[in-house]
């Protein structure tokens, strides 16, 4: 086990509780919340945890191997760090902390267009060993320039976001007046004053900004104009034509994130994408949708091993990863879990969370008598 592991926080629930005590309420609500009544947010995890696995104690068993091949690389574990927006609002420097830990532990890190570190900064931190998630701009000129920056920075996997044709209706964020920078209501000021460590670190790092988008944003925008800019910039729905345009321009691996239906899967295959991430945006977009784990089997059946099918949304632990892999996922991604870790433990939080998840997953596989990741589906209770 890594020396960065803290025995005081051996699971995600404890990291979450610590994070809640360390960051302002508006930042925690943004991280922790979902859309509407948060029904799908809850279902994502509960449905994954309804999956059961069969242990085989009397079989021959050697050493657990967590390594997992994906897109010509062999990662040290079958999980990566999912893209999360506004990471620096949750904890100052969070994208850099996460990216550094990911490359040191040989797992993938996906940078979001709307997080608080730039394409170039994360490329420097990771040596270009990162993925980039594109919130598809409405204007082709901006799309072209972002793709050029991503390519020149060495990223070799581009992730297109499918499940944000409109921004989610999130009551907690509406109530908190969430913006960049946060609106300074009396309530929000009091929350900041009650979290001095977060406030001091934010002062040291500077107010969080959309660093990747900064070159395209007019200077001196107030919060009203920022909102107008974001709505204008990201009012485009992902379509087959847009995917085909990006497929033609992007020479690396192309992945679509947010796929949940057979029809979208078939269209994605026809368009020549290299992988899919089954996801419902962590329950932040469509509360009436099914859980991600329930969408996985149908998408997997359509793909029929033609391209990797990955899973995002709802996993919080090593056993959850094992359940997802046993259910047919080729790889998994987690967002909140890692952000809880960084918010709770700062610069050590990412490495701690990686160590925790590896240890938990190894223990599950030892119990199952499963030597490697590809053997997990044989232990699924059907």
VOPAGU-2260 file (C-alpha; in pm, 1 decimal, decimal comma):
REM VOPAGU-2260
SITE   aa  ch    i         X         Y         Z
SITE  UNK   A    0       0,0       0,0       0,0
SITE  UNK   A    1     124,0     350,1     -85,3
SITE  UNK   A    2     265,2     560,9     197,4
SITE  UNK   A    3      20,0     832,0      91,1
SITE  UNK   A    4    -268,3     622,0     223,1
SITE  UNK   A    5    -424,4     762,1     541,7
SITE  UNK   A    6    -586,9     498,2     764,4
SITE  UNK   A    7    -812,5     769,3     906,8
SITE  UNK   A    8   -1007,5     775,5     579,1
SITE  UNK   A    9   -1034,9     416,0     455,9
SITE  UNK   A   10   -1350,0     470,8     246,9
SITE  UNK   A   11   -1522,1     732,1      33,1
SITE  UNK   A   12   -1795,7     802,7     287,6
SITE  UNK   A   13   -1535,3     924,7     537,1
SITE  UNK   A   14   -1362,4    1133,4     269,5
SITE  UNK   A   15   -1697,7    1288,8     182,2
SITE  UNK   A   16   -1769,6    1381,2     544,7
SITE  UNK   A   17   -1422,7    1535,1     581,3
SITE  UNK   A   18   -1465,8    1725,9     254,5
SITE  UNK   A   19   -1793,8    1870,7     376,1
SITE  UNK   A   20   -1617,2    2012,9     680,0
SITE  UNK   A   21   -1333,3    2164,7     475,0
SITE  UNK   A   22   -1503,7    2345,3     186,4
SITE  UNK   A   23   -1782,0    2608,3     167,6
SITE  UNK   A   24   -2137,9    2482,2     141,5
SITE  UNK   A   25   -2188,1    2616,0    -211,8
SITE  UNK   A   26   -1879,2    2424,9    -332,1
SITE  UNK   A   27   -1987,9    2104,7    -157,2
SITE  UNK   A   28   -2340,8    2132,6    -299,3
SITE  UNK   A   29   -2195,9    2167,2    -649,2
SITE  UNK   A   30   -1981,2    1856,3    -603,3
SITE  UNK   A   31   -2230,9    1643,8    -414,5
SITE  UNK   A   32   -2561,0    1732,2    -579,1
SITE  UNK   A   33   -2760,1    1613,0    -876,2
SITE  UNK   A   34   -3044,4    1748,9   -1081,7
SITE  UNK   A   35   -3409,1    1793,0    -986,2
SITE  UNK   A   36   -3494,4    1555,9    -697,6
SITE  UNK   A   37   -3161,1    1368,1    -721,9
SITE  UNK   A   38   -3335,1    1036,4    -783,2
SITE  UNK   A   39   -3093,7     921,2   -1052,2
SITE  UNK   A   40   -2796,3    1034,3    -844,3
SITE  UNK   A   41   -2902,7     784,2    -578,2
SITE  UNK   A   42   -3000,2     508,5    -824,4
SITE  UNK   A   43   -2658,7     512,1    -988,1
SITE  UNK   A   44   -2491,7     377,3    -675,0
SITE  UNK   A   45   -2773,5     164,5    -535,7
SITE  UNK   A   46   -2819,6     -19,9    -866,7
SITE  UNK   A   47   -2446,5     -89,5    -895,2
SITE  UNK   A   48   -2450,1    -225,9    -541,4
SITE  UNK   A   49   -2736,2    -460,6    -627,0
SITE  UNK   A   50   -2489,1    -651,0    -849,2
SITE  UNK   A   51   -2364,0    -966,9    -676,7
SITE  UNK   A   52   -2045,6   -1166,8    -730,8
SITE  UNK   A   53   -1965,8   -1534,3    -670,3
SITE  UNK   A   54   -1656,9   -1628,8    -465,1
SITE  UNK   A   55   -1477,0   -1955,0    -548,7
SITE  UNK   A   56   -1261,8   -2033,1    -247,9
SITE  UNK   A   57   -1139,3   -2380,2    -346,5
SITE  UNK   A   58    -992,6   -2287,9    -685,6
SITE  UNK   A   59    -621,3   -2244,8    -742,1
SITE  UNK   A   60    -520,3   -1882,1    -698,6
SITE  UNK   A   61    -206,7   -1680,3    -751,3
SITE  UNK   A   62    -139,8   -1308,6    -728,8
SITE  UNK   A   63    -392,2   -1035,2    -814,3
SITE  UNK   A   64    -305,1    -836,1   -1126,4
SITE  UNK   A   65    -502,4    -508,5   -1156,7
SITE  UNK   A   66    -348,4    -403,0   -1488,7
SITE  UNK   A   67    -590,2    -322,8   -1767,8
SITE  UNK   A   68    -516,8    -261,8   -2139,2
SITE  UNK   A   69    -691,4      25,0   -2314,8
SITE  UNK   A   70    -615,7     200,6   -2645,8
SITE  UNK   A   71    -272,5      42,4   -2680,6
SITE  UNK   A   72    -161,3     120,2   -2325,9
SITE  UNK   A   73    -160,8     -94,7   -2014,8
SITE  UNK   A   74    -285,7      99,6   -1714,2
SITE  UNK   A   75    -202,6      -7,7   -1358,6
SITE  UNK   A   76    -569,1     -32,9   -1258,5
SITE  UNK   A   77    -906,2     -52,0   -1437,9
SITE  UNK   A   78   -1017,8     294,1   -1329,6
SITE  UNK   A   79    -939,8     653,9   -1416,2
SITE  UNK   A   80   -1026,4    1006,4   -1306,6
SITE  UNK   A   81   -1339,1    1137,8   -1477,3
SITE  UNK   A   82   -1373,9    1497,0   -1599,8
SITE  UNK   A   83   -1525,6    1737,6   -1346,6
SITE  UNK   A   84   -1602,4    2103,2   -1405,7
SITE  UNK   A   85   -1495,2    2383,8   -1170,4
SITE  UNK   A   86   -1249,0    2160,7    -985,2
SITE  UNK   A   87   -1053,5    2457,1    -849,1
SITE  UNK   A   88   -1371,1    2588,7    -688,4
SITE  UNK   A   89   -1397,9    2267,7    -488,2
SITE  UNK   A   90   -1031,2    2270,6    -388,6
SITE  UNK   A   91    -763,2    2510,1    -517,7
SITE  UNK   A   92    -524,6    2341,0    -761,2
SITE  UNK   A   93    -740,0    2027,4    -778,7
SITE  UNK   A   94    -686,9    1954,7   -1152,1
SITE  UNK   A   95    -308,5    1968,1   -1114,6
SITE  UNK   A   96    -317,8    1751,6    -800,2
SITE  UNK   A   97    -530,8    1488,9    -973,7
SITE  UNK   A   98    -337,3    1492,4   -1301,2
SITE  UNK   A   99      -3,0    1455,8   -1122,4
SITE  UNK   A  100    -127,0    1160,8    -915,3
SITE  UNK   A  101    -279,2     996,7   -1223,7
SITE  UNK   A  102      43,9     998,3   -1423,1
SITE  UNK   A  103     248,1     885,8   -1121,7
SITE  UNK   A  104      10,6     591,9   -1067,9
SITE  UNK   A  105     -34,7     513,9   -1439,4
SITE  UNK   A  106    -408,8     571,5   -1464,6
SITE  UNK   A  107    -587,9     805,0   -1709,4
SITE  UNK   A  108    -695,5    1158,3   -1618,7
SITE  UNK   A  109    -962,2    1336,9   -1826,1
SITE  UNK   A  110    -949,8    1717,1   -1833,0
SITE  UNK   A  111   -1282,2    1896,3   -1874,4
SITE  UNK   A  112   -1319,7    2199,1   -2101,3
SITE  UNK   A  113   -1489,5    2382,0   -1813,4
SITE  UNK   A  114   -1253,7    2304,2   -1530,6
SITE  UNK   A  115   -1001,8    2546,6   -1381,3
SITE  UNK   A  116    -675,5    2439,2   -1542,0
SITE  UNK   A  117    -572,8    2482,0   -1902,2
SITE  UNK   A  118    -496,2    2226,0   -2169,7
SITE  UNK   A  119    -133,4    2337,8   -2170,0
SITE  UNK   A  120     -85,8    2327,5   -1791,8
SITE  UNK   A  121    -215,4    1972,5   -1759,8
SITE  UNK   A  122      -3,4    1866,9   -2057,5
SITE  UNK   A  123     300,7    1997,4   -1871,5
SITE  UNK   A  124     201,0    1817,0   -1551,0
SITE  UNK   A  125     138,5    1485,0   -1727,5
SITE  UNK   A  126     382,2    1502,7   -2017,7
SITE  UNK   A  127      80,3    1494,3   -2249,0
SITE  UNK   A  128     -45,8    1169,8   -2094,1
SITE  UNK   A  129    -400,5    1292,7   -2039,8
SITE  UNK   A  130    -737,0    1276,9   -2212,1
SITE  UNK   A  131    -943,8    1583,8   -2298,4
SITE  UNK   A  132   -1323,0    1612,2   -2275,4
SITE  UNK   A  133   -1468,4    1860,0   -2521,0
SITE  UNK   A  134   -1782,9    2053,6   -2439,4
SITE  UNK   A  135   -1857,5    2101,9   -2806,9
SITE  UNK   A  136   -1866,2    2477,1   -2883,5
SITE  UNK   A  137   -2136,8    2614,4   -3107,3
SITE  UNK   A  138   -1881,2    2782,8   -3334,4
SITE  UNK   A  139   -1649,2    2570,4   -3550,3
SITE  UNK   A  140   -1368,4    2826,3   -3518,3
SITE  UNK   A  141   -1346,3    2769,1   -3142,9
SITE  UNK   A  142   -1374,9    2392,4   -3189,0
SITE  UNK   A  143   -1089,8    2396,1   -3439,6
SITE  UNK   A  144    -866,0    2603,9   -3216,6
SITE  UNK   A  145    -927,3    2390,0   -2908,7
SITE  UNK   A  146    -858,2    2072,1   -3108,7
SITE  UNK   A  147    -535,4    2226,7   -3236,0
SITE  UNK   A  148    -426,1    2309,8   -2879,8
SITE  UNK   A  149    -514,4    1959,4   -2756,0
SITE  UNK   A  150    -320,8    1795,0   -3040,8
SITE  UNK   A  151     -16,1    2018,8   -3002,8
SITE  UNK   A  152     -11,8    1945,9   -2628,0
SITE  UNK   A  153      23,0    1571,6   -2690,5
SITE  UNK   A  154    -317,5    1442,0   -2579,1
SITE  UNK   A  155    -407,2    1130,4   -2774,4
SITE  UNK   A  156    -765,6    1065,3   -2654,1
SITE  UNK   A  157   -1049,4    1310,6   -2717,1
SITE  UNK   A  158   -1378,3    1261,7   -2533,2
SITE  UNK   A  159   -1693,8    1418,9   -2680,1
SITE  UNK   A  160   -1970,0    1494,8   -2433,1
SITE  UNK   A  161   -2313,1    1377,3   -2551,5
SITE  UNK   A  162   -2536,5    1427,7   -2248,4
SITE  UNK   A  163   -2540,4    1807,1   -2213,4
SITE  UNK   A  164   -2777,9    1931,1   -2486,7
SITE  UNK   A  165   -2894,4    2167,6   -2212,1
SITE  UNK   A  166   -2753,2    2247,7   -1869,6
SITE  UNK   A  167   -2904,6    2043,3   -1589,0
SITE  UNK   A  168   -3171,8    2188,2   -1360,3
SITE  UNK   A  169   -2990,6    2175,9   -1026,5
SITE  UNK   A  170   -3186,7    2338,8    -744,0
SITE  UNK   A  171   -2891,8    2358,0    -502,7
SITE  UNK   A  172   -2680,6    2550,9    -751,8
SITE  UNK   A  173   -2969,0    2782,8    -837,0
SITE  UNK   A  174   -3027,2    2854,7    -468,1
SITE  UNK   A  175   -2656,6    2918,0    -409,3
SITE  UNK   A  176   -2625,7    3149,3    -709,5
SITE  UNK   A  177   -2329,8    2945,4    -831,0
SITE  UNK   A  178   -2114,3    3133,2   -1079,5
SITE  UNK   A  179   -1747,4    3188,4   -1160,0
SITE  UNK   A  180   -1632,5    3350,5    -943,2
SITE  UNK   A  181   -1894,4    3259,1    -678,2
SITE  UNK   A  182   -2153,7    3528,5    -616,5
SITE  UNK   A  183   -2065,9    3701,1    -292,3
SITE  UNK   A  184   -2395,8    3689,8    -106,5
SITE  UNK   A  185   -2388,8    3726,2     270,2
SITE  UNK   A  186   -2460,7    3353,3     297,1
SITE  UNK   A  187   -2169,4    3259,8      70,2
SITE  UNK   A  188   -1932,8    3501,4     248,5
SITE  UNK   A  189   -2020,1    3340,8     582,0
SITE  UNK   A  190   -1956,6    2996,8     435,6
SITE  UNK   A  191   -1613,6    3105,8     312,4
SITE  UNK   A  192   -1524,9    3261,5     648,1
SITE  UNK   A  193   -1610,6    2932,6     820,1
SITE  UNK   A  194   -1361,4    2746,6     598,3
SITE  UNK   A  195   -1033,4    2938,9     651,3
SITE  UNK   A  196    -804,3    2673,6     501,6
SITE  UNK   A  197   -1003,4    2670,5     177,1
SITE  UNK   A  198   -1009,0    3052,3     175,6
SITE  UNK   A  199    -632,5    3083,4     230,4
SITE  UNK   A  200    -554,9    2827,3     -38,0
SITE  UNK   A  201    -788,8    3002,8    -279,9
SITE  UNK   A  202    -619,1    3334,8    -203,3
SITE  UNK   A  203    -281,3    3172,9    -271,7
SITE  UNK   A  204    -392,3    3013,0    -599,8
SITE  UNK   A  205    -613,1    3300,4    -713,9
SITE  UNK   A  206    -982,1    3305,5    -793,4
SITE  UNK   A  207   -1078,6    3000,2   -1003,9
SITE  UNK   A  208   -1131,5    3067,7   -1374,3
SITE  UNK   A  209   -1217,4    2870,8   -1687,3
SITE  UNK   A  210    -853,6    2861,1   -1795,6
SITE  UNK   A  211    -898,5    2664,3   -2119,6
SITE  UNK   A  212   -1168,4    2908,3   -2233,6
SITE  UNK   A  213    -989,0    3222,5   -2115,0
SITE  UNK   A  214    -837,1    3305,9   -2458,9
SITE  UNK   A  215   -1188,6    3321,6   -2606,9
SITE  UNK   A  216   -1352,1    3526,4   -2331,4
SITE  UNK   A  217   -1374,0    3907,4   -2346,6
SITE  UNK   A  218   -1179,1    4071,1   -2065,4
SITE  UNK   A  219   -1349,8    4228,0   -1768,0
SITE  UNK   A  220   -1675,2    4032,0   -1793,3
SITE  UNK   A  221   -1907,2    4054,3   -1495,3
SITE  UNK   A  222   -2109,4    3753,3   -1383,4
SITE  UNK   A  223   -2406,6    3845,5   -1602,7
SITE  UNK   A  224   -2191,7    3865,6   -1914,6
SITE  UNK   A  225   -2009,4    3546,9   -1820,3
SITE  UNK   A  226   -2342,9    3365,3   -1807,3
SITE  UNK   A  227   -2437,1    3500,9   -2148,5
SITE  UNK   A  228   -2098,7    3395,8   -2288,5
SITE  UNK   A  229   -2133,8    3039,5   -2157,8
SITE  UNK   A  230   -2488,7    3004,0   -2291,6
SITE  UNK   A  231   -2384,5    3133,8   -2632,4
SITE  UNK   A  232   -2067,3    2926,3   -2647,7
SITE  UNK   A  233   -2220,7    2593,9   -2547,3
SITE  UNK   A  234   -2566,4    2601,3   -2700,3
SITE  UNK   A  235   -2479,9    2332,4   -2952,3
SITE  UNK   A  236   -2626,0    1981,6   -2930,4
SITE  UNK   A  237   -2393,3    1697,7   -3030,3
SITE  UNK   A  238   -2513,0    1551,0   -3360,4
SITE  UNK   A  239   -2389,3    1294,7   -3614,1
SITE  UNK   A  240   -2270,5    1579,4   -3837,9
SITE  UNK   A  241   -2067,2    1737,7   -3557,2
SITE  UNK   A  242   -1917,9    1401,5   -3461,8
SITE  UNK   A  243   -1827,5    1330,4   -3825,9
SITE  UNK   A  244   -1662,7    1674,0   -3854,6
SITE  UNK   A  245   -1451,0    1613,0   -3542,7
SITE  UNK   A  246   -1375,3    1254,7   -3645,6
SITE  UNK   A  247   -1234,5    1388,9   -3971,0
SITE  UNK   A  248   -1015,9    1649,0   -3797,3
SITE  UNK   A  249    -902,7    1448,4   -3491,0
SITE  UNK   A  250    -640,9    1183,2   -3566,6
SITE  UNK   A  251    -617,6    1034,4   -3216,3
SITE  UNK   A  252    -862,2     810,0   -3033,8
SITE  UNK   A  253   -1218,5     945,7   -3025,1
SITE  UNK   A  254   -1455,7     853,9   -2741,6
SITE  UNK   A  255   -1815,4     960,5   -2681,8
SITE  UNK   A  256   -1922,2    1002,5   -2317,9
SITE  UNK   A  257   -2285,9     998,9   -2209,7
SITE  UNK   A  258   -2415,6     714,9   -2428,4
SITE  UNK   A  259   -2711,9     530,5   -2275,6
SITE  UNK   A  260   -2923,1     389,0   -2561,4
SITE  UNK   A  261   -2899,7     130,6   -2836,2
SITE  UNK   A  262   -2977,1     381,6   -3112,4
SITE  UNK   A  263   -2701,1     622,1   -3004,0
SITE  UNK   A  264   -2460,9     328,7   -2978,8
SITE  UNK   A  265   -2536,9     217,8   -3334,1
SITE  UNK   A  266   -2487,6     572,5   -3468,0
SITE  UNK   A  267   -2158,6     607,9   -3280,3
SITE  UNK   A  268   -2029,0     284,0   -3431,4
SITE  UNK   A  269   -2127,4     399,4   -3780,7
SITE  UNK   A  270   -1935,5     723,5   -3725,9
SITE  UNK   A  271   -1615,0     535,2   -3647,4
SITE  UNK   A  272   -1557,7     627,1   -3282,6
SITE  UNK   A  273   -1296,0     430,9   -3089,5
SITE  UNK   A  274   -1476,2     391,2   -2758,2
SITE  UNK   A  275   -1786,9     476,4   -2554,5
SITE  UNK   A  276   -1835,4     581,8   -2194,9
SITE  UNK   A  277   -2176,0     481,3   -2064,7
SITE  UNK   A  278   -2272,2     764,6   -1832,5
SITE  UNK   A  279   -2558,3     984,8   -1717,0
SITE  UNK   A  280   -2329,4    1267,3   -1602,8
SITE  UNK   A  281   -2336,2    1145,0   -1244,5
SITE  UNK   A  282   -2712,2    1200,5   -1217,6
SITE  UNK   A  283   -2669,5    1570,8   -1294,0
SITE  UNK   A  284   -2864,6    1599,6   -1620,2
SITE  UNK   A  285   -3176,8    1379,5   -1649,0
SITE  UNK   A  286   -3337,9    1266,1   -1325,4
SITE  UNK   A  287   -3587,7    1047,4   -1511,9
SITE  UNK   A  288   -3310,9     841,8   -1675,6
SITE  UNK   A  289   -3210,2     491,9   -1572,5
SITE  UNK   A  290   -2890,4     424,4   -1381,2
SITE  UNK   A  291   -2565,8     391,7   -1572,6
SITE  UNK   A  292   -2516,3      24,7   -1479,5
SITE  UNK   A  293   -2856,7     -62,6   -1630,9
SITE  UNK   A  294   -2763,0     106,5   -1959,3
SITE  UNK   A  295   -2429,9     -76,7   -1973,5
SITE  UNK   A  296   -2551,4    -421,1   -2082,2
SITE  UNK   A  297   -2754,8    -293,2   -2378,8
SITE  UNK   A  298   -2473,2     -71,0   -2505,1
SITE  UNK   A  299   -2228,7    -356,4   -2457,5
SITE  UNK   A  300   -2447,4    -595,7   -2657,3
SITE  UNK   A  301   -2468,5    -355,6   -2952,4
SITE  UNK   A  302   -2091,5    -297,9   -2951,5
SITE  UNK   A  303   -2024,8    -672,4   -2936,2
SITE  UNK   A  304   -1655,9    -620,9   -2844,7
SITE  UNK   A  305   -1593,3    -398,3   -3149,5
SITE  UNK   A  306   -1477,5    -105,7   -2932,3
SITE  UNK   A  307   -1415,7     -58,7   -2558,7
SITE  UNK   A  308   -1724,4      20,4   -2349,7
SITE  UNK   A  309   -1642,0     210,1   -2031,8
SITE  UNK   A  310   -1862,1     308,0   -1736,6
SITE  UNK   A  311   -1894,3     630,9   -1542,2
SITE  UNK   A  312   -2144,2     745,5   -1274,5
SITE  UNK   A  313   -2224,6     590,4    -937,2
SITE  UNK   A  314   -1907,4     404,0    -837,8
SITE  UNK   A  315   -1756,6     492,0    -501,7
SITE  UNK   A  316   -1537,3     195,4    -404,3
SITE  UNK   A  317   -1324,5     -99,4    -509,6
SITE  UNK   A  318   -1621,3    -337,4    -482,0
SITE  UNK   A  319   -1820,5    -102,6    -707,5
SITE  UNK   A  320   -1541,5    -118,2    -967,9
SITE  UNK   A  321   -1542,6    -498,6    -946,9
SITE  UNK   A  322   -1922,0    -504,5    -993,0
SITE  UNK   A  323   -1894,4    -277,5   -1297,3
SITE  UNK   A  324   -1615,6    -480,3   -1458,1
SITE  UNK   A  325   -1802,0    -805,5   -1389,4
SITE  UNK   A  326   -2108,8    -652,8   -1556,5
SITE  UNK   A  327   -1917,0    -600,1   -1879,3
SITE  UNK   A  328   -1735,1    -267,0   -1851,5
SITE  UNK   A  329   -1390,8    -261,2   -2012,0
SITE  UNK   A  330   -1283,0      27,5   -1789,7
SITE  UNK   A  331   -1433,4     264,4   -1531,9
SITE  UNK   A  332   -1412,7     632,8   -1441,3
SITE  UNK   A  333   -1498,3     817,6   -1120,3
SITE  UNK   A  334   -1531,8    1188,8   -1058,8
SITE  UNK   A  335   -1686,7    1265,7    -720,2
SITE  UNK   A  336   -1483,0     998,6    -541,9
SITE  UNK   A  337   -1156,3    1167,3    -636,6
SITE  UNK   A  338   -1287,0    1515,2    -567,4
SITE  UNK   A  339   -1395,9    1409,4    -217,6
SITE  UNK   A  340   -1040,1    1285,3    -166,2
SITE  UNK   A  341    -877,0    1610,4    -275,8
SITE  UNK   A  342   -1126,0    1828,0     -84,8
SITE  UNK   A  343   -1065,2    1618,8     227,2
SITE  UNK   A  344    -686,3    1576,7     211,5
SITE  UNK   A  345    -559,8    1844,7     -25,2
SITE  UNK   A  346    -241,5    1760,9    -215,2
SITE  UNK   A  347    -235,4    1405,6     -76,0
SITE  UNK   A  348    -599,3    1334,3    -153,6
SITE  UNK   A  349    -562,2    1201,2    -506,6
SITE  UNK   A  350    -283,7     953,7    -426,8
SITE  UNK   A  351    -468,8     844,3    -113,2
SITE  UNK   A  352    -786,0     774,8    -312,7
SITE  UNK   A  353    -600,0     577,3    -578,1
SITE  UNK   A  354    -430,0     366,0    -308,9
SITE  UNK   A  355    -760,1     313,8    -129,4
SITE  UNK   A  356    -941,3     196,8    -442,0
SITE  UNK   A  357    -658,3     -36,0    -546,0
SITE  UNK   A  358    -649,0    -192,4    -199,5
SITE  UNK   A  359   -1025,6    -240,7    -189,8
SITE  UNK   A  360   -1036,5    -389,7    -539,3
SITE  UNK   A  361    -747,2    -624,2    -465,3
SITE  UNK   A  362    -925,0    -752,2    -152,7
SITE  UNK   A  363   -1242,8    -824,0    -351,0
SITE  UNK   A  364   -1050,8   -1017,3    -614,9
SITE  UNK   A  365    -868,9   -1217,6    -349,1
SITE  UNK   A  366   -1204,9   -1315,3    -202,1
SITE  UNK   A  367   -1336,8   -1415,1    -543,1
SITE  UNK   A  368   -1019,9   -1609,7    -632,6
SITE  UNK   A  369    -992,2   -1391,7    -943,7
SITE  UNK   A  370    -636,4   -1336,7   -1064,4
SITE  UNK   A  371    -693,5   -1058,5   -1315,0
SITE  UNK   A  372    -947,9    -806,8   -1436,3
SITE  UNK   A  373   -1060,5   -1002,4   -1741,5
SITE  UNK   A  374   -1172,5   -1286,7   -1510,6
SITE  UNK   A  375   -1431,5   -1077,8   -1322,6
SITE  UNK   A  376   -1731,0   -1143,5   -1555,9
SITE  UNK   A  377   -1709,0   -1516,2   -1471,0
SITE  UNK   A  378   -1799,7   -1425,3   -1111,3
SITE  UNK   A  379   -2118,8   -1232,6   -1194,2
SITE  UNK   A  380   -2440,6   -1362,6   -1040,9
SITE  UNK   A  381   -2679,6   -1360,7   -1337,9
